[in-house]
Amino acid sequence: MSISYSRRLQITSKESILFSNLSISSILSRETLMERLLTTEEVAELLRIDPVTVRRLVTRGELIAYRIAGEYRFTPAGVMDFVENQRVVVSMGPGPNHPYARFTERARKVLSLASEEAYRYNHDGVGTEHVLLAIMSEWEGVGARVLNRLEVQPSEVRKQIETLHPVGKQPAGDSQLVMTQQGKASIELAVQEARSLGHHYIGTEHLLLGLLREEESLASQVLLKSGVTLEKARELVKQVLAEDQTTSKPGSEKRGES
């Protein structure tokens, strides 16, 4: 059975921002995005998750999909609605003396993404595993670049985390999730790492080091299994930052590039 569409999909200005970062050649090579629906793989690329997770979201009713010829298809508007529903506002403290006030823009984004990861898996708190997934998804940050140099595969890490901490049976609800005790401890250790390195800001690299220092955490276990030790990560952090220093203006990390 063939299905024809007489109405073009309309993309709002918010959606254009989301899709402006799209790097899927199969989409960019089309005449226009508005004339077609998105595949599961394309949505996975947009949301920076794997296709299996996309299908789970559809099954749980969190992401609207159309089944055509046995395959899921998605509208840009539906994907944007899902993204808006996942939006989590992370409180960064009341004033400049609060620890979060020294977090870079990328580090703050990682904490917000970590909350989204926890919601996505129906978990009742934001743990170190969610922070790790968020660090890897913020791929231009120093933390993700360090993991990339250590040849850590995001898909493999996600698979290990899903095995150790499976999807919850009940949605987390609409209330804002809080950090777990280990999550809070890793943040405190990240601040300590920044201080020991002589940095006046906290970036994604410090969040990564904080995860590794919280040795009993799920994130630390997964990283160690992937061959990442605190010593290796710390040395690579210094190396990457030194390289960045030669190609960027002083203080660039404070503008959220770390």
Phi and psi in degrees as a GROMACS rama.xvg file:
@    title "Ramachandran Plot"
@    xaxis  label "Phi"
@    yaxis  label "Psi"
@TYPE xy
-98.5861  147.412  SER-2
-122.737  128.367  ILE-3
-111.414  149.007  SER-4
-119.955  121.024  TYR-5
-94.9681  -9.94408  SER-6
-116.78  129.117  ARG-7
-74.7525  146.169  ARG-8
-73.5296  130.137  LEU-9
-93.7937  132.087  GLN-10
-110.829  125.612  ILE-11
-77.9893  171.923  THR-12
-63.506  -34.8822  SER-13
-63.9955  -40.3744  LYS-14
-68.2474  -33.3405  GLU-15
-63.9417  -30.9619  SER-16
-66.6187  -43.754  ILE-17
-61.5974  -45.1174  LEU-18
-84.8191  -9.05288  PHE-19
-67.1882  -23.2401  SER-20
-90.7823  2.51572  ASN-21
-68.189  133.36  LEU-22
-123.031  22.2233  SER-23
-83.3395  114.329  ILE-24
-60.4654  -32.3398  SER-25
-66.6787  -25.1817  SER-26
-86.352  -44.8156  ILE-27
-63.5944  -25.4063  LEU-28
-79.4  -9.22749  SER-29
-75.8514  159.159  ARG-30
-63.3059  -43.8019  GLU-31
-156.623  142.057  THR-32
-69.9746  -25.4329  LEU-33
-72.7799  -8.95105  MET-34
-97.7645  6.67695  GLU-35
-148.219  160.341  ARG-36
-91.0945  162.36  LEU-37
-94.9702  144.639  LEU-38
-85.2768  169.445  THR-39
-59.1778  -41.9593  THR-40
-65.4807  -38.329  GLU-41
-68.7717  -40.134  GLU-42
-64.8556  -40.0657  VAL-43
-59.7439  -41.201  ALA-44
-65.8058  -41.0815  GLU-45
-63.3241  -43.5896  LEU-46
-87.0455  -4.61565  LEU-47
58.9331  43.9788  ARG-48
-132.356  173.686  ILE-49
-89.5015  158.019  ASP-50
-56.4808  -33.6799  PRO-51
-61.388  -41.2283  VAL-52
-65.8849  -36.6012  THR-53
-59.3626  -46.0539  VAL-54
-64.1195  -35.8612  ARG-55
-64.5798  -39.9597  ARG-56
-63.1118  -37.9793  LEU-57
-65.6453  -45.2913  VAL-58
-60.6112  -37.2588  THR-59
-81.9982  -1.8128  ARG-60
79.5669  13.8069  GLY-61
-88.2653  -19.7601  GLU-62
-131.02  122.586  LEU-63
-76.7117  132.543  ILE-64
-140.186  159.437  ALA-65
-117.059  135.599  TYR-66
-96.0478  115.661  ARG-67
-127.852  122.191  ILE-68
54.1955  37.9461  ALA-69
80.4592  2.7576  GLY-70
-122.094  148.246  GLU-71
-74.9445  141.957  TYR-72
-133.761  146.748  ARG-73
-130.131  145.941  PHE-74
-90.8056  148.096  THR-75
-56.4188  -38.0218  PRO-76
-63.7604  -39.7654  ALA-77
-65.1984  -39.9225  GLY-78
-66.0005  -41.1056  VAL-79
-65.8591  -38.0581  MET-80
-60.7884  -41.1239  ASP-81
-62.2309  -45.3765  PHE-82
-60.145  -44.3189  VAL-83
-62.5047  -37.213  GLU-84
-68.9249  -22.6274  ASN-85
-89.119  -4.36653  GLN-86
-61.1092  128.878  ARG-87
-126.73  127.049  VAL-88
-92.0946  118.038  VAL-89
-96.7649  123.097  VAL-90
-72.6153  127.398  SER-91
-103.815  14.7989  MET-92
99.8008  159.51  GLY-93
-82.0355  -16.4987  PRO-94
-158.661  177.896  GLY-95
-64.1591  -18.703  PRO-96
-85.8759  -8.30682  ASN-97
-71.9202  139.926  HIS-98
-52.9677  -38.4715  PRO-99
-66.8679  -18.0642  TYR-100
-63.9082  -22.1458  ALA-101
-95.0372  3.20329  ARG-102
-75.877  139.248  PHE-103
-69.6437  166.438  THR-104
-58.5758  -41.2987  GLU-105
-65.5607  -40.5075  ARG-106
-64.0072  -39.8655  ALA-107
-65.4186  -39.7947  ARG-108
-63.3599  -38.6826  LYS-109
-59.9662  -42.6059  VAL-110
-64.2625  -37.3592  LEU-111
-67.4549  -42.9102  SER-112
-64.4768  -33.7753  LEU-113
-62.7691  -39.9756  ALA-114
-63.2185  -39.9908  SER-115
-64.0745  -38.6335  GLU-116
-62.8187  -41.9257  GLU-117
-63.7212  -42.4379  ALA-118
-62.4056  -42.3192  TYR-119
-60.3206  -35.2425  ARG-120
-95.6766  9.74075  TYR-121
58.7963  34.6746  ASN-122
-90.6776  150.247  HIS-123
-92.9453  9.36418  ASP-124
-162.811  158.86  GLY-125
-91.2474  110.29  VAL-126
-105.058  -179.62  GLY-127
-61.9975  -32.0193  THR-128
-64.7146  -35.9429  GLU-129
-71.1362  -37.1479  HIS-130
-64.5974  -40.2077  VAL-131
-62.7272  -45.8128  LEU-132
-60.8243  -38.9931  LEU-133
-68.2475  -39.8392  ALA-134
-59.5005  -43.6031  ILE-135
-68.7963  -31.2389  MET-136
-74.7165  -25.2025  SER-137
-88.2424  70.7958  GLU-138
-68.1199  -15.9025  TRP-139
-88.0775  -7.82072  GLU-140
-73.3397  158.865  GLY-141
-62.261  -38.3027  VAL-142
-57.8808  -48.1353  GLY-143
-66.9991  -36.9354  ALA-144
-66.5897  -36.2277  ARG-145
-64.3793  -45.2199  VAL-146
-63.983  -35.888  LEU-147
-64.5524  -40.964  ASN-148
-67.3133  -26.702  ARG-149
-86.9454  7.97319  LEU-150
60.7375  36.7411  GLU-151
-82.1024  127.902  VAL-152
-92.8301  115.754  GLN-153
-54.6076  -40.8609  PRO-154
-64.3188  -36.8691  SER-155
-71.0508  -39.3512  GLU-156
-63.0036  -44.6439  VAL-157
-61.7906  -40.1378  ARG-158
-62.8284  -43.0485  LYS-159
-64.3555  -41.4193  GLN-160
-65.2101  -40.8287  ILE-161
-65.3202  -28.5928  GLU-162
-74.4203  -43.3021  THR-163
-77.8871  -29.9396  LEU-164
-136.672  81.0069  HIS-165
-62.1854  167.316  PRO-166
-61.2474  135.106  VAL-167
-70.8684  156.91  GLY-168
-78.0384  -28.8797  LYS-169
-118.027  140.232  GLN-170
-56.9898  150.7  PRO-171
-68.8104  -18.3837  ALA-172
94.8879  -179.243  GLY-173
-90.1639  -13.059  ASP-174
-71.179  150.289  SER-175
-68.7629  131.068  GLN-176
-74.7887  151.301  LEU-177
-112.806  161.538  VAL-178
-70.9965  144.16  MET-179
-72.56  169.023  THR-180
-60.193  -42.3149  GLN-181
-67.8089  -34.3459  GLN-182
-63.2324  -45.7932  GLY-183
-62.2069  -41.0822  LYS-184
-62.6887  -39.24  ALA-185
-66.4963  -33.8334  SER-186
-66.586  -43.8868  ILE-187
-61.9903  -39.3245  GLU-188
-69.2138  -31.9036  LEU-189
-64.0743  -41.2791  ALA-190
-62.7693  -40.7984  VAL-191
-63.0705  -40.7307  GLN-192
-62.1994  -43.6656  GLU-193
-60.7877  -42.5995  ALA-194
-64.4021  -42.506  ARG-195
-67.9813  -26.3503  SER-196
-88.0156  -0.977653  LEU-197
77.5794  23.4004  GLY-198
-97.4712  141.495  HIS-199
-99.5378  16.2816  HIS-200
-139.634  164.643  TYR-201
-120.165  115.889  ILE-202
-110.951  -175.249  GLY-203
-64.2267  -27.2248  THR-204
-67.2607  -36.7662  GLU-205
-70.9177  -36.0998  HIS-206
-61.1549  -40.2553  LEU-207
-63.0846  -46.1573  LEU-208
-64.3961  -35.4207  LEU-209
-63.3677  -37.8034  GLY-210
-62.9967  -42.4857  LEU-211
-68.3021  -32.7419  LEU-212
-74.0755  -24.7542  ARG-213
-83.0816  77.8604  GLU-214
-61.4131  -28.3031  GLU-215
-86.9938  -1.22517  GLU-216
-77.3838  158.545  SER-217
-62.7968  -40.8431  LEU-218
-60.8615  -43.877  ALA-219
-62.8017  -41.3658  SER-220
-61.842  -44.1103  GLN-221
-65.9071  -41.7105  VAL-222
-65.1725  -43.046  LEU-223
-62.2404  -38.6553  LEU-224
-65.5147  -25.8841  LYS-225
-88.5923  4.03412  SER-226
88.2063  13.2353  GLY-227
-98.4366  118.875  VAL-228
-109.417  162.876  THR-229
-60.1119  -41.8289  LEU-230
-64.1334  -46.1146  GLU-231
-61.1968  -46.8065  LYS-232
-64.1838  -42.1612  ALA-233
-63.6432  -42.7332  ARG-234
-64.8446  -40.1716  GLU-235
-68.691  -34.4701  LEU-236
-59.3581  -47.5242  VAL-237
-60.5511  -40.9516  LYS-238
-65.9983  -47.0556  GLN-239
-64.1719  -42.425  VAL-240
-64.9464  -37.2392  LEU-241
-65.098  -40.2566  ALA-242
-64.8075  -41.843  GLU-243
-64.5822  -33.0896  ASP-244
-62.9744  -29.1367  GLN-245
-83.5257  -13.0774  THR-246
-116.912  -1.96702  THR-247
-134.613  165.288  SER-248
-74.6296  150.509  LYS-249
-56.834  138.259  PRO-250
85.4173  4.814  GLY-251
-61.6915  -30.5279  SER-252
-64.2694  -26.3831  GLU-253
-75.2698  -13.7645  LYS-254
-91.6146  10.821  ARG-255
98.9692  14.7306  GLY-256
-93.0532  6.48842  GLU-257
